[in-house]
């Protein structure tokens, strides 16, 4: 039986991944269009960089069963890749802390294509369960 960690188990150095995915041309286009962007890079088939944040969420969901809210995101682009390319994401919890009565964790994920760095994603999360409390 495979059990998922709780949010409280996400301590620094907790490893996430690997996660391997292929973002189809149609899905990539939906990301661009949902952001209201019609850019020459979309026409050229380039992957939409903020997909990195979604991959970070998917990495976390592989290991933690608690519902979370993304509170901060930073994406750094290292190169360009085309849609329909296989990507691999790995990550690590770099910090776990409490702020304003709520637990948080910071995750850094590296997304690569053909072994080369594509995006670095830094995302902060807090559990949904803390909302609605008197914090």
Secondary structure, 3 states (H helix, E strand, C coil): CCCCECHHHCCCCCEEEEEEEECCHHHHHHHHHHCCCCCHHHHCCECCCCHHHHHHHHHHHHHECCCEEEEEEEEEECCCCECCCEEEEEEEEEEEEEECCEEEEEEEEEEEECCEEEEEEEEEEEEHHHCCCCC
